[in-house]
Amino acid sequence: MTGVKAVVSKSFERIHRSNLVGMGIIPLCFKTGEDAETLGLTGQELYTIELPNNVSEIKPGQDVTVVTNNGKSFTCTLRFDTEVKNQDDLLF
């Protein structure tokens, strides 16, 4: 998954989410009632994820803002099940 830094989905199976985290990829879930279709996303967008500057402030289940390169903005939930303790926990 070269170049992939995050995956946005409606949900994740536990093992899939764990594998993503193990590869340093951020698992994000759409908010209830939202998905790619309702947000008008095609899958071709580039995304900026607005995370706290201090990595230790990233918490399991935290909501973050995702902004696309065409100006769309939406909220997703971080699907880490454990706290991020240091920068080495994130490989990007």
Biotite code that builds the C-alpha atoms (Angstrom):
import biotite.structure as struc

atoms = struc.array([
    struc.Atom([0.000, 0.000, 0.000], chain_id="A", res_id=1, res_name="MET", atom_name="CA", element="C"),
    struc.Atom([2.723, 2.385, -1.049], chain_id="A", res_id=2, res_name="THR", atom_name="CA", element="C"),
    struc.Atom([1.788, 6.021, -0.526], chain_id="A", res_id=3, res_name="GLY", atom_name="CA", element="C"),
    struc.Atom([-1.409, 5.262, 1.401], chain_id="A", res_id=4, res_name="VAL", atom_name="CA", element="C"),
    struc.Atom([-1.556, 7.178, 4.674], chain_id="A", res_id=5, res_name="LYS", atom_name="CA", element="C"),
    struc.Atom([-5.225, 6.737, 5.584], chain_id="A", res_id=6, res_name="ALA", atom_name="CA", element="C"),
    struc.Atom([-8.287, 4.695, 4.644], chain_id="A", res_id=7, res_name="VAL", atom_name="CA", element="C"),
    struc.Atom([-11.820, 6.082, 5.006], chain_id="A", res_id=8, res_name="VAL", atom_name="CA", element="C"),
    struc.Atom([-14.629, 3.532, 5.268], chain_id="A", res_id=9, res_name="SER", atom_name="CA", element="C"),
    struc.Atom([-18.092, 3.004, 6.738], chain_id="A", res_id=10, res_name="LYS", atom_name="CA", element="C"),
    struc.Atom([-16.647, 0.390, 9.111], chain_id="A", res_id=11, res_name="SER", atom_name="CA", element="C"),
    struc.Atom([-13.705, -1.962, 9.611], chain_id="A", res_id=12, res_name="PHE", atom_name="CA", element="C"),
    struc.Atom([-13.418, -5.554, 10.725], chain_id="A", res_id=13, res_name="GLU", atom_name="CA", element="C"),
    struc.Atom([-11.154, -5.672, 13.773], chain_id="A", res_id=14, res_name="ARG", atom_name="CA", element="C"),
    struc.Atom([-8.356, -7.537, 11.991], chain_id="A", res_id=15, res_name="ILE", atom_name="CA", element="C"),
    struc.Atom([-8.425, -5.199, 8.992], chain_id="A", res_id=16, res_name="HIS", atom_name="CA", element="C"),
    struc.Atom([-8.257, -2.137, 11.243], chain_id="A", res_id=17, res_name="ARG", atom_name="CA", element="C"),
    struc.Atom([-5.406, -3.691, 13.257], chain_id="A", res_id=18, res_name="SER", atom_name="CA", element="C"),
    struc.Atom([-3.486, -4.508, 10.076], chain_id="A", res_id=19, res_name="ASN", atom_name="CA", element="C"),
    struc.Atom([-3.855, -0.938, 8.821], chain_id="A", res_id=20, res_name="LEU", atom_name="CA", element="C"),
    struc.Atom([-2.586, 0.484, 12.112], chain_id="A", res_id=21, res_name="VAL", atom_name="CA", element="C"),
    struc.Atom([0.295, -2.012, 12.070], chain_id="A", res_id=22, res_name="GLY", atom_name="CA", element="C"),
    struc.Atom([1.292, -0.678, 8.640], chain_id="A", res_id=23, res_name="MET", atom_name="CA", element="C"),
    struc.Atom([1.107, 2.925, 9.873], chain_id="A", res_id=24, res_name="GLY", atom_name="CA", element="C"),
    struc.Atom([-2.113, 3.662, 7.976], chain_id="A", res_id=25, res_name="ILE", atom_name="CA", element="C"),
    struc.Atom([-4.789, 5.711, 9.737], chain_id="A", res_id=26, res_name="ILE", atom_name="CA", element="C"),
    struc.Atom([-8.231, 4.012, 9.769], chain_id="A", res_id=27, res_name="PRO", atom_name="CA", element="C"),
    struc.Atom([-11.028, 6.590, 9.556], chain_id="A", res_id=28, res_name="LEU", atom_name="CA", element="C"),
    struc.Atom([-14.774, 5.952, 9.634], chain_id="A", res_id=29, res_name="CYS", atom_name="CA", element="C"),
    struc.Atom([-17.461, 8.109, 8.100], chain_id="A", res_id=30, res_name="PHE", atom_name="CA", element="C"),
    struc.Atom([-19.967, 9.509, 10.585], chain_id="A", res_id=31, res_name="LYS", atom_name="CA", element="C"),
    struc.Atom([-23.310, 7.692, 10.886], chain_id="A", res_id=32, res_name="THR", atom_name="CA", element="C"),
    struc.Atom([-25.471, 8.342, 7.842], chain_id="A", res_id=33, res_name="GLY", atom_name="CA", element="C"),
    struc.Atom([-22.556, 9.468, 5.687], chain_id="A", res_id=34, res_name="GLU", atom_name="CA", element="C"),
    struc.Atom([-20.554, 7.612, 3.083], chain_id="A", res_id=35, res_name="ASP", atom_name="CA", element="C"),
    struc.Atom([-18.687, 8.345, -0.141], chain_id="A", res_id=36, res_name="ALA", atom_name="CA", element="C"),
    struc.Atom([-21.937, 8.558, -2.092], chain_id="A", res_id=37, res_name="GLU", atom_name="CA", element="C"),
    struc.Atom([-23.759, 10.941, 0.263], chain_id="A", res_id=38, res_name="THR", atom_name="CA", element="C"),
    struc.Atom([-20.670, 13.176, 0.403], chain_id="A", res_id=39, res_name="LEU", atom_name="CA", element="C"),
    struc.Atom([-20.225, 13.127, -3.378], chain_id="A", res_id=40, res_name="GLY", atom_name="CA", element="C"),
    struc.Atom([-16.782, 11.513, -3.222], chain_id="A", res_id=41, res_name="LEU", atom_name="CA", element="C"),
    struc.Atom([-15.453, 9.603, -6.230], chain_id="A", res_id=42, res_name="THR", atom_name="CA", element="C"),
    struc.Atom([-12.351, 7.998, -4.730], chain_id="A", res_id=43, res_name="GLY", atom_name="CA", element="C"),
    struc.Atom([-10.107, 10.097, -6.961], chain_id="A", res_id=44, res_name="GLN", atom_name="CA", element="C"),
    struc.Atom([-9.697, 12.916, -4.426], chain_id="A", res_id=45, res_name="GLU", atom_name="CA", element="C"),
    struc.Atom([-6.580, 13.744, -2.460], chain_id="A", res_id=46, res_name="LEU", atom_name="CA", element="C"),
    struc.Atom([-7.225, 14.336, 1.239], chain_id="A", res_id=47, res_name="TYR", atom_name="CA", element="C"),
    struc.Atom([-5.779, 16.417, 4.036], chain_id="A", res_id=48, res_name="THR", atom_name="CA", element="C"),
    struc.Atom([-6.535, 15.101, 7.515], chain_id="A", res_id=49, res_name="ILE", atom_name="CA", element="C"),
    struc.Atom([-6.472, 17.740, 10.224], chain_id="A", res_id=50, res_name="GLU", atom_name="CA", element="C"),
    struc.Atom([-4.751, 16.023, 13.162], chain_id="A", res_id=51, res_name="LEU", atom_name="CA", element="C"),
    struc.Atom([-3.520, 17.677, 16.363], chain_id="A", res_id=52, res_name="PRO", atom_name="CA", element="C"),
    struc.Atom([0.029, 19.062, 16.100], chain_id="A", res_id=53, res_name="ASN", atom_name="CA", element="C"),
    struc.Atom([1.042, 17.172, 19.232], chain_id="A", res_id=54, res_name="ASN", atom_name="CA", element="C"),
    struc.Atom([0.823, 13.449, 18.432], chain_id="A", res_id=55, res_name="VAL", atom_name="CA", element="C"),
    struc.Atom([0.135, 12.614, 22.090], chain_id="A", res_id=56, res_name="SER", atom_name="CA", element="C"),
    struc.Atom([-3.179, 14.514, 21.751], chain_id="A", res_id=57, res_name="GLU", atom_name="CA", element="C"),
    struc.Atom([-4.509, 11.932, 19.264], chain_id="A", res_id=58, res_name="ILE", atom_name="CA", element="C"),
    struc.Atom([-7.123, 9.862, 21.120], chain_id="A", res_id=59, res_name="LYS", atom_name="CA", element="C"),
    struc.Atom([-9.101, 6.732, 20.195], chain_id="A", res_id=60, res_name="PRO", atom_name="CA", element="C"),
    struc.Atom([-12.490, 7.621, 18.723], chain_id="A", res_id=61, res_name="GLY", atom_name="CA", element="C"),
    struc.Atom([-11.536, 11.260, 18.190], chain_id="A", res_id=62, res_name="GLN", atom_name="CA", element="C"),
    struc.Atom([-13.307, 13.151, 15.413], chain_id="A", res_id=63, res_name="ASP", atom_name="CA", element="C"),
    struc.Atom([-11.092, 14.785, 12.793], chain_id="A", res_id=64, res_name="VAL", atom_name="CA", element="C"),
    struc.Atom([-11.800, 16.987, 9.798], chain_id="A", res_id=65, res_name="THR", atom_name="CA", element="C"),
    struc.Atom([-10.964, 15.677, 6.343], chain_id="A", res_id=66, res_name="VAL", atom_name="CA", element="C"),
    struc.Atom([-10.624, 18.173, 3.475], chain_id="A", res_id=67, res_name="VAL", atom_name="CA", element="C"),
    struc.Atom([-10.472, 17.125, -0.179], chain_id="A", res_id=68, res_name="THR", atom_name="CA", element="C"),
    struc.Atom([-8.390, 18.786, -2.863], chain_id="A", res_id=69, res_name="ASN", atom_name="CA", element="C"),
    struc.Atom([-11.631, 20.071, -4.423], chain_id="A", res_id=70, res_name="ASN", atom_name="CA", element="C"),
    struc.Atom([-12.668, 21.849, -1.223], chain_id="A", res_id=71, res_name="GLY", atom_name="CA", element="C"),
    struc.Atom([-15.145, 19.384, 0.290], chain_id="A", res_id=72, res_name="LYS", atom_name="CA", element="C"),
    struc.Atom([-14.864, 19.008, 4.049], chain_id="A", res_id=73, res_name="SER", atom_name="CA", element="C"),
    struc.Atom([-16.326, 16.325, 6.305], chain_id="A", res_id=74, res_name="PHE", atom_name="CA", element="C"),
    struc.Atom([-15.790, 14.787, 9.731], chain_id="A", res_id=75, res_name="THR", atom_name="CA", element="C"),
    struc.Atom([-14.529, 11.251, 10.343], chain_id="A", res_id=76, res_name="CYS", atom_name="CA", element="C"),
    struc.Atom([-13.764, 9.259, 13.469], chain_id="A", res_id=77, res_name="THR", atom_name="CA", element="C"),
    struc.Atom([-10.243, 7.967, 14.148], chain_id="A", res_id=78, res_name="LEU", atom_name="CA", element="C"),
    struc.Atom([-10.453, 4.216, 14.629], chain_id="A", res_id=79, res_name="ARG", atom_name="CA", element="C"),
    struc.Atom([-7.383, 3.721, 16.794], chain_id="A", res_id=80, res_name="PHE", atom_name="CA", element="C"),
    struc.Atom([-8.291, 1.526, 19.737], chain_id="A", res_id=81, res_name="ASP", atom_name="CA", element="C"),
    struc.Atom([-5.248, 2.522, 21.764], chain_id="A", res_id=82, res_name="THR", atom_name="CA", element="C"),
    struc.Atom([-3.720, 5.915, 22.390], chain_id="A", res_id=83, res_name="GLU", atom_name="CA", element="C"),
    struc.Atom([-0.877, 7.128, 20.202], chain_id="A", res_id=84, res_name="VAL", atom_name="CA", element="C"),
    struc.Atom([2.043, 7.572, 22.571], chain_id="A", res_id=85, res_name="LYS", atom_name="CA", element="C"),
    struc.Atom([4.695, 8.971, 20.245], chain_id="A", res_id=86, res_name="ASN", atom_name="CA", element="C"),
    struc.Atom([5.488, 9.888, 16.651], chain_id="A", res_id=87, res_name="GLN", atom_name="CA", element="C"),
    struc.Atom([6.934, 6.400, 16.015], chain_id="A", res_id=88, res_name="ASP", atom_name="CA", element="C"),
    struc.Atom([3.425, 4.940, 16.394], chain_id="A", res_id=89, res_name="ASP", atom_name="CA", element="C"),
    struc.Atom([2.546, 6.770, 13.168], chain_id="A", res_id=90, res_name="LEU", atom_name="CA", element="C"),
    struc.Atom([4.765, 6.024, 10.204], chain_id="A", res_id=91, res_name="LEU", atom_name="CA", element="C"),
    struc.Atom([3.923, 9.044, 8.051], chain_id="A", res_id=92, res_name="PHE", atom_name="CA", element="C"),
])
